Amino acid sequence: MTHKNAPLTPEGRRRLCERIDGGRPIAHVATEGGVSRQTLSKWYARWLIGGEEALEDVSSRPERSPTAIPEEVEQAILGLRTDKKWGAQRIAAWLRELDFEVSHSTVQRVLERHGMSRLRDMDRPTGESKVEIVRYEWENPGDMIHVDVKKVGVIPTGGGWRVHGRDSEAGRASQRVAARGGKKKLGYAYLHNAVDDCSRLAYTEVHYNEKADTCAEFWFRAVKFFHAHGINHIERCLTDNGVSYRSRRWAAALETTNTRHKRTRPHTPRTNGKVERYNQIMMAEWLYVRPYDSEAARTEYLADFLNYYNYERRHSGIGYRPPASRVPIDTFRIKPQSEWLEQVDIKEFEAQGNLLDELDDE
C-alpha cells in the first residue's frame, strides 16, 4: 500500500532518521511515519551527508522565471486598476493592443496579489487599498484563547478508503456501512479546539456533536488544561458566531471562569486565524498523517500529537520554539482522551462560582 507523503517538520524527519540509525528497517520506519519509502530514503541520504541542517525545508522557487510577466507590465496593470478602475479582461485587452500577450487570468492574479481584485476594497478617488492587514499577538499566556470546532468524517471500523484504497471494494463497502439507528452514513466527529494566542499552546477533544452543553464542558476541561500549565486566569475567549457560542450555556460557562467573550466578524475566519492555522497543522500531522483502521485508533493517537505539538514542534510564529517554552509550567503531559476526559456537571460549576478557586484547592 502506498502512503501519502506527510508534510513532516524537519524535527519529525530527524526523528525518523534516528530510528533508522537505531537499526529499524527503513520500510518499517516509513510506514510508521506515514511517508513513502522513497521519500524517507531521500531524507535519510540528506541526513547522512549534511546532518540535521540538510533536513530543513528549502524553497522550490526557481532562481529565474522566464515566463513571468515583465515588471513594467505588472506596474501597468496596477496603474490601470488604480487610475481607470478597469477589470481584468479590459486591462488584458488593452495590453494586447500594445502587443503584450497577457491573459485576463494572469491580470487577475496580479490584482489579487496586491489586494486590488475587488473594487469595494479600494478607495475610489485614490485607488489605494482599504483592506488593512492586522497581525497581533497578546502579551501574556491567557490574555486570549481562540476556540473553534472542526468537523471531520468518522472512520468506520476496519478503516476507510485511506486504508483499503479509494477504488477498492473494501473502500467502497466502508462507505456503505450502516451506522447506529440504521443510517446509511457514519456521520461526523467534531474536534473542539482551544489555542492560546500568546504561546500557541493547544488543547483538543473529540466529540460527536457541537451542542451547547458539549461546548461548555469542553471549555471547563480546557481551562483545567491551561491551568496545569500555569495559566491561572483566562481573560478573553474568541469564537465564531456559531449557535452554541451564542447560547446561555456557553455564556454561563465563561462567566463562571470570569472570561470575557469576543466574537469574530461574520464571514471573517481570518479573525480567528491562530486556531484556523492550528486546524491545518492538525489535519496534516494527526488526522491524515497515517491511515487509521478505526475512529478509536485515531482518537487514541490524539494525545501523542498534542504532546508533540505543544512540547516539541517548533513554531515559526514564536521564533521556532515550542509552545510550552512560553508558559510557566512545561512539565505537564496530556493523557489519552479515554483517561483524561471527565464528565462535567455545568450546574455544579455555576453554583460553585469561579472554577479556578476549586482548582487551587486540589
N, C-alpha and C positions, 0 to 999 in steps of 0.2 A: 504494500500500500504506500502510495506517495503522499508525504505530508506537505502541507503548505509551509513555505518558509516563514518562520516567525520573525517579526521585527524586533529581535532582541537588542538590548543595550550592549555597549562594549563590556560592561561588568558581567552581563549574562553570558556573553561569548567567552570571556576569560574563564568563568566557572566551568563551562563545558570543556574547554581545552585542558583545564587542570584535571578533569575526570579522565580524559584520555591519557594524560601523563601518569595518572594513578593506576593505569592498567586496564581500564574499561575499554571494550571494543568500540570502535568509532561508530559502528552501525547502531549499537545499543544506546550510546550517548545521544546520537542524532534523534532516535525515536523518543527518548526521554525529554529532549529539549524541544520537540515539535518542529524540527527542521529536517531538510533532506540531507542524505549522506554527502552529496556533492557539495552542498553549501558549507557543511561543517568541515569537510576536507579542505576547502578553500580557506576558511578561518584558521584552521589548525596549521596550515602551511605558513600563513602570515605570522601566527604565534611563534612558530619555531624560528622564523627569520628575524622578526622585529620585536617580539615580546608583546606586552600589553598595549604599547603605543600603536602597534600595527593593527589592532582591532578597532581603533576609532573609526567613526564614520567619516568618509571623505566625499565631498561634493562631486556629483556626477556631471555637473555643468561643464561643457567643453570650454576650452580657452578661447576658441573662436567660433562664431556662429555666422557662417557665410549667408544663410538665408534670412537673418534678422533684418528688419527694415532699417534703413539708414536713420541716423539721429535727426537729420534735418526734416525727414518725412514725419517722424514722430512729433517733432515740435510743430510742424504744420498742422497735424491732426489736432493737437491740443489748442493751437491758436484759433483754428476754425471753430472748434467747440466753444471756446471762451468768447470769441467775438460775434460769431454768427448763430450760435446755439443749434447748429445743424446736427442731424442724426448720422449714424454710422454709414448708412447706404449713400446718403447725399455727399458726405465727405469723400467716400471711396470713389464715387462717380466723378467728383471734381478733380481728384488726384489723377484719375485715369486720363482726363483731358490734358493733363500736364505730363503724360507718359510715365506716370508712376503706377505700376500694376500692383495695387493693394486691394485685397478683398474686404468686403464690409465686415466680415467676422474678425479680421485682423484689426481693423479700426476699432471694433467694439472691445476687443481685448485690451487695446491701448487705453481706451477711455476707462475701462473697469480698473485697470492697474493704477490709474491716477485718481480714482474716486470721482470720475466725471461722467459716468454712464447714465445717470438719471438726472433729468433737468430739475426735479424737485429738490435735489441735494446741492444745487448750485445757486449762488446769488445771481439773479438775472442781470442786474446792471453791470456787475464787475466780472462775472463768470467764475468767481472763486468758490471753492467747495465749502459748504456749510456743515459738512459732517466732521465733527471733532472726535478724534480717536482718543479716548481717555483710558489710560492704564494706571491702575492704582494698586497699592498693597498696604494693608493695615499694619500698624507698627508692632503690635503685640499679639501673641497667640491668644485666641479667644475674643479678639475685638470683632471678628466677623466669621460666622460659619456658613458656608454655602451648602444648601440641601436640595436634592433633586432625586427623581425616580427614573430609572432606565428600564424599559420593558424589553424582554428577550423571550424567545420561544423555549418552551420546556423540552428537554431531551428525553425521548422515550427510552424505556428500559431495554438494554441491548444496544443502544446507540442509534443515532440518526444517520443521515446521508453522509455526514463527515467521517463516520466510521466505516460505512459499507460502500460508499461511492454514490454520487448523485444519481447515476443511471442504472444502478444495480437493483435487482428485485427486492433485496433486503432493505435497501434505502427507500424504495417506493413504499414497501409494506410498512415501514416505520411511520410514514405519514398517514397511514390509514388506521393506525392503532386506535381503538376506541378508548376514550378516557372515562373517568368516573361519571356516572349518570347517563352513559350511553351517547355522549357527544362524540362527534367524529374527529374533533380536533383536541389536541392535548392541552392547549391553552398557553398561558404565558407566565413567566416568572417576573417579579418586579424587584429590581435591585434598588434598595433605598440607600442613598449615599449622603455622607456629610464630609465636607472638606474644610479645614481651617485655612483662612485666607493668608495669614502670615507665614505659617510653617509648611502648608500643603499636607499636613497630617490628615489621613483619610480613614473613614470607617464605613463599612458596607454590611448590609444584611440582605438575605434572600427571602422574599415573601411571595405569596401568590395572590395578593391584592394590593391596592393602594388606597384603602379606605382610611377615614379619619382616625379611627382607633389604632390601626396599624401604624400610621404615620406618627401618632402621638407616642405610642410605646417605643417605636424606633428612636424618637427624639430623646427619651429618658435614658435609654441604653447608650446612645451616642454621647450624651452628657457625662455618663459614668466613664466611658472610654477616654474622653478628653480629660476628665478629672484625674484619671490614673496616670496621665502624662504631665500632671502639674498645672493644668489649665483650670484654675479654680472657679472662674466665672466666665460665662459666655455673654458678651454684651449685646450682640446682634445676630440675627439669623436671616439669611436672604434666600427666598424661594421664588418659584414662578407663581402664576395665578391659578394653579390647579384647584379643583373643588375642595379637596381635602385640606389644602393650606388656607382656605377661606372659611373653614368650619370652626364652630365654637370649641370643639375638642382640641384642635391644634392651638387655638388662641389660649385656651386654659393651660395647655402643656407649657407653652412659652412663658406664660405669666407665672407658673409655678417655679420655673428656673430663673425668673427675673430677667428675661431676654426680650429685647425689642424685635419686632417682626418687620422686616423690609421685603418688598416685592419688586420683581423686575417689571420693566415696562412691557406692555403686551407686544408679542411678536418680536421680542428683542432678546434671544437666548444668549447673545454675547455678554449681556449684563451679568450673567451668572457664569462667566467664562471659565473660571477655575474648576468648577465641578464638571462643566461640559468637557474640558480638556482631560480631566480625570476619567470620564466615561470612555474617551477614546483610548487612553492608556489601558484601562481595564479590559476593553474589548480585545486589544492586541496582545496583552500579556497574561490574561487569565481566561476570558471567555472562549477565545478562538485560538489559543496558543497550541492546543493539542486536541485530538478527538477524545471525547468522553463517552463512556458506554452507559451512563445514566445521569439523571439530574442530581442524584445524591452524590455521585463521584465529583461532579463539577463543584457542588456546594462545599464538599469536604476540602477541596483544594483552595478555596477562597482564603482560608486563614494563612496558608503559605504565601499566597500572593500579597495579602495585606502586610504581613511581616516583612516581606522583601521590599514592597513599595515604600513602607514607612521607615525602615531601618537600614536599607542597603542601596536602594535605587537612587542614583544621583539626578537631581532636577536642575535643568539649565536656568529656570526662573529664580532659583535661590543660590546661585553660584556653584552649581554642580555639587551640592551637598544633599544628603537625605533629609526628609522632613524632621526626623527625630532629633537632628542636630540643632533644631531651633526651639525645642520645648524643654521645660525644666527637668522632666524625668524621661530618660530614654531607655529604661531597662524593661519596661512593660512589653510583653509579647502576647498577642491575642491567641486564644484557643479556637479550635474548630467550632463552627456555629452550633453544632449539636450539643456542645458542652457549655458554650458561653451564653447562648440565648436563654433568657428567662422571661416568664410572663410578667407583665406589669399591670397592676390594677390602677387605672388612671384616677378613679375616685379617691383611692387612698392617698395618692400624691397630692391631689387637690386639697384634701383635708389636712395633710401634714405641713403644707406650706412649701418653703424652699427645699428642693431636693438636695441641694449641696449641704444643708445642715445635717441631714441624715448621713450623707457620705462622710462627713468629717468625724462622725461618731463611730464609724466602722473601724 
